[in-house]
Amino acid sequence: MAVGTMRYWAAAKDAAGTAEEPYDAATLADALRAAGERHGDSPRFAPLVRTCSFVVDGHPVGKRDHAAVALTEGGTVEVLPPFAGG
């Protein structure tokens, strides 16, 4: 397990109700599962996150399996929703 920071941008920030929060997870899939549980009371959170792109420690995740993306101690996960013009 690693402890780091998840940063939410734009609509993801609104759906989460926060700009950032800690993660305590081994993989991106684990971190996203825990975030979904934390924000289960937000009907927009889970559907929005399924459409997001992720950047882990400055590296785009792309289409990689989230269970195969290891998180690092003190790392960051950027949660980027789709946006116009992008």
Secondary structure, DSSP 8 states (H G I E B T S, - for coil): -EEEEEEE-HHHHHHHTSSEEEEEESBHHHHHHHHHHHTTT-TTHHHHHTT-EEEETTEE-TTS-GGG-B--TT-EEEEE---TT-
